Amino acid sequence: MSRPTPARRAAFETLRRVFEEDAWADRALRAAAGRLGLEGRERAQAQALAYGAVQRRGTSDHFVTMLAGRAVDRIDAPLLAALRLGLFELLFATGAADHAAVDQAVALAKGRGGHRHGSGLVNAVLRRAIRERDELLAGLGDAAPGAAAVAHSVPLWLAELWWEELGPEGARSMLAAINDPPELALRANGFARDRDAALEALAAAGVEAEAADPSRPPAPAGSIVVTGGERGRVEELISAGLVVPQSRASALVAEVLAPEPGERVLDLCAGPGIKAGQIAAALGGEGAGLVAVEHDPGRAAELREMLGRLGAGAATVIEGDATAPPPPGPFDAVLVDPPCSGLGTLASRPDARWRRRPADVESMAATAARILERAIEAAGPGGRIVYSTCTISRRENEAVAATAGAGVRDLGAEPRLAPLSAAGDSRFLQTRNDRDGTDGFFVAALEP
């Protein structure tokens, strides 16, 4: 039995921290990769294994119960983490030989001399999975929400929600898409470089990238899609403030808001500052017309740091509650990007599907409605408001926007935006992971 590779050790540690300590997957991976000194391809492999195994927990646990003959809550946590990682490699990943995946999972289960007896269970289950792999995978189906929840590894309530709102075909398509690797998109920092200059900088760093394809909306003006190269080189350019990691759907939001130089713009719930930086660049003058509000102190600190790094040091950051009376207005434009269930970002946030509950949708919709009321106060007559979430849930989206007591601009009537129209109400936009290849964002344009 060989020693576990550093990449697998990092993935194993990430799995354990996510499901035993309720850690965020990205932070747990960052800590494990840093401790083990992973860079380049090793770090990329660790991320692919960790994120994939976290996403596929539902399907893997279904198979563990079948193959081990016991419920997962009766299996020791280290053994269960080794099983989840091993089954992901054997059933859903590519590149590793079967014997290597089993050998490494058994080694991880044994740890530093512990769980030697339990590692036999890991060995037996994974070897049986190899023998029965075709039958196991063929037995997965998605004809109904319950089966689809297992096959696509999501909580049952989410499969039922999308079944109702998107229809069976749309739900199956979305559920499949959230397990695909997400697109890596960037936005050129308008304070430092335009898109052409950013593309040149990426090419010089050995990163393959291209401008967002206008024939595949959304394609905001500064958006760049990375198609190859090491992620570490991309992160160097991000740290230097030349580009910002931002999905095409996210960049669309500020483009619909359309801030212009000389305007006063309010960004509510602004942390960590991705859209705030985009707004500040459009305003020019180091973002002097931007007022950004963030309630959480940590995210407010991230917001200040990001705006400063991007060249928007003149923007005003207020640490405050977006449901409280807004800063003195009126503002020409207001962005409302409230906390939401995040169901449109499940491909890029592997643990998010396991954190959310049906009650979250209702409570977050209620909070969003209160924040939107404050935005209407801040904008005043003649102002414009964009309400946006990164979720696919009509209760948080169409229901909030349509009952806000403000006029609705028909975004779906604009030819370039029509392909993104929300099925529930074509006046609004709803990007989708399956159809558009980017995160699922809802966008509404309102006028007090």
Secondary structure in CASP SS format (residue, H / E / C, confidence):
PFRMAT SS
TARGET T0000
AUTHOR 0000-0000-0000
METHOD secondary structure of the structure
MODEL  1
M C 1.00
S C 1.00
R C 1.00
P C 1.00
T C 1.00
P H 1.00
A H 1.00
R H 1.00
R H 1.00
A H 1.00
A H 1.00
F H 1.00
E H 1.00
T H 1.00
L H 1.00
R H 1.00
R H 1.00
V H 1.00
F H 1.00
E H 1.00
E H 1.00
D C 1.00
A C 1.00
W C 1.00
A H 1.00
D H 1.00
R H 1.00
A H 1.00
L H 1.00
R H 1.00
A H 1.00
A H 1.00
A H 1.00
G H 1.00
R H 1.00
L H 1.00
G C 1.00
L C 1.00
E C 1.00
G H 1.00
R H 1.00
E H 1.00
R H 1.00
A H 1.00
Q H 1.00
A H 1.00
Q H 1.00
A H 1.00
L H 1.00
A H 1.00
Y H 1.00
G H 1.00
A H 1.00
V H 1.00
Q H 1.00
R C 1.00
R H 1.00
G H 1.00
T H 1.00
S H 1.00
D H 1.00
H H 1.00
F H 1.00
V H 1.00
T H 1.00
M H 1.00
L H 1.00
A H 1.00
G C 1.00
R C 1.00
A C 1.00
V H 1.00
D H 1.00
R H 1.00
I C 1.00
D C 1.00
A H 1.00
P H 1.00
L H 1.00
L H 1.00
A H 1.00
A H 1.00
L H 1.00
R H 1.00
L H 1.00
G H 1.00
L H 1.00
F H 1.00
E H 1.00
L H 1.00
L H 1.00
F C 1.00
A C 1.00
T C 1.00
G C 1.00
A C 1.00
A C 1.00
D H 1.00
H H 1.00
A H 1.00
A H 1.00
V H 1.00
D H 1.00
Q H 1.00
A H 1.00
V H 1.00
A H 1.00
L H 1.00
A H 1.00
K H 1.00
G C 1.00
R C 1.00
G C 1.00
G C 1.00
H C 1.00
R C 1.00
H C 1.00
G H 1.00
S H 1.00
G H 1.00
L H 1.00
V H 1.00
N H 1.00
A H 1.00
V H 1.00
L H 1.00
R H 1.00
R H 1.00
A H 1.00
I H 1.00
R H 1.00
E C 1.00
R H 1.00
D H 1.00
E H 1.00
L H 1.00
L H 1.00
A H 1.00
G C 1.00
L C 1.00
G C 1.00
D C 1.00
A C 1.00
A C 1.00
P H 1.00
G H 1.00
A H 1.00
A H 1.00
A H 1.00
V H 1.00
A H 1.00
H C 1.00
S C 1.00
V C 1.00
P C 1.00
L H 1.00
W H 1.00
L H 1.00
A H 1.00
E H 1.00
L H 1.00
W H 1.00
W H 1.00
E H 1.00
E H 1.00
L H 1.00
G H 1.00
P H 1.00
E H 1.00
G H 1.00
A H 1.00
R H 1.00
S H 1.00
M H 1.00
L H 1.00
A H 1.00
A H 1.00
I C 1.00
N C 1.00
D C 1.00
P C 1.00
P C 1.00
E C 1.00
L E 1.00
A E 1.00
L E 1.00
R E 1.00
A E 1.00
N C 1.00
G C 1.00
F C 1.00
A C 1.00
R C 1.00
D C 1.00
R H 1.00
D H 1.00
A H 1.00
A H 1.00
L H 1.00
E H 1.00
A H 1.00
L H 1.00
A H 1.00
A H 1.00
A C 1.00
G C 1.00
V C 1.00
E E 1.00
A E 1.00
E E 1.00
A E 1.00
A C 1.00
D C 1.00
P C 1.00
S C 1.00
R C 1.00
P C 1.00
P C 1.00
A C 1.00
P C 1.00
A C 1.00
G C 1.00
S E 1.00
I E 1.00
V E 1.00
V E 1.00
T E 1.00
G E 1.00
G C 1.00
E C 1.00
R H 1.00
G H 1.00
R H 1.00
V H 1.00
E H 1.00
E H 1.00
L H 1.00
I H 1.00
S H 1.00
A C 1.00
G C 1.00
L C 1.00
V E 1.00
V E 1.00
P E 1.00
Q C 1.00
S C 1.00
R H 1.00
A H 1.00
S H 1.00
A H 1.00
L H 1.00
V H 1.00
A H 1.00
E H 1.00
V H 1.00
L H 1.00
A C 1.00
P C 1.00
E C 1.00
P C 1.00
G C 1.00
E C 1.00
R C 1.00
V E 1.00
L E 1.00
D E 1.00
L E 1.00
C C 1.00
A C 1.00
G C 1.00
P C 1.00
G C 1.00
I H 1.00
K H 1.00
A H 1.00
G H 1.00
Q H 1.00
I H 1.00
A H 1.00
A H 1.00
A H 1.00
L H 1.00
G C 1.00
G H 1.00
E H 1.00
G H 1.00
A C 1.00
G C 1.00
L E 1.00
V E 1.00
A E 1.00
V E 1.00
E E 1.00
H C 1.00
D C 1.00
P H 1.00
G H 1.00
R H 1.00
A H 1.00
A H 1.00
E H 1.00
L H 1.00
R H 1.00
E H 1.00
M H 1.00
L H 1.00
G H 1.00
R H 1.00
L H 1.00
G C 1.00
A C 1.00
G C 1.00
A C 1.00
A C 1.00
T E 1.00
V E 1.00
I E 1.00
E E 1.00
G C 1.00
D C 1.00
A C 1.00
T C 1.00
A C 1.00
P C 1.00
P C 1.00
P C 1.00
P C 1.00
G C 1.00
P C 1.00
F C 1.00
D C 1.00
A E 1.00
V E 1.00
L E 1.00
V E 1.00
D C 1.00
P C 1.00
P C 1.00
C C 1.00
S C 1.00
G C 1.00
L C 1.00
G C 1.00
T C 1.00
L C 1.00
A C 1.00
S C 1.00
R C 1.00
P C 1.00
D C 1.00
A H 1.00
R H 1.00
W H 1.00
R H 1.00
R C 1.00
R C 1.00
P H 1.00
A H 1.00
D H 1.00
V H 1.00
E H 1.00
S H 1.00
M H 1.00
A H 1.00
A H 1.00
T H 1.00
A H 1.00
A H 1.00
R H 1.00
I H 1.00
L H 1.00
E H 1.00
R H 1.00
A H 1.00
I H 1.00
E H 1.00
A H 1.00
A H 1.00
G C 1.00
P C 1.00
G C 1.00
G C 1.00
R E 1.00
I E 1.00
V E 1.00
Y E 1.00
S E 1.00
T E 1.00
C C 1.00
T C 1.00
I C 1.00
S C 1.00
R C 1.00
R C 1.00
E C 1.00
N C 1.00
E H 1.00
A H 1.00
V H 1.00
A H 1.00
A H 1.00
T C 1.00
A C 1.00
G C 1.00
A C 1.00
G E 1.00
V E 1.00
R E 1.00
D C 1.00
L H 1.00
G H 1.00
A H 1.00
E C 1.00
P C 1.00
R C 1.00
L C 1.00
A H 1.00
P H 1.00
L H 1.00
S E 1.00
A C 1.00
A C 1.00
G C 1.00
D C 1.00
S C 1.00
R C 1.00
F C 1.00
L E 1.00
Q E 1.00
T C 1.00
R C 1.00
N H 1.00
D H 1.00
R H 1.00
D H 1.00
G C 1.00
T C 1.00
D C 1.00
G C 1.00
F C 1.00
F E 1.00
V E 1.00
A E 1.00
A E 1.00
L E 1.00
E E 1.00
P C 1.00
END
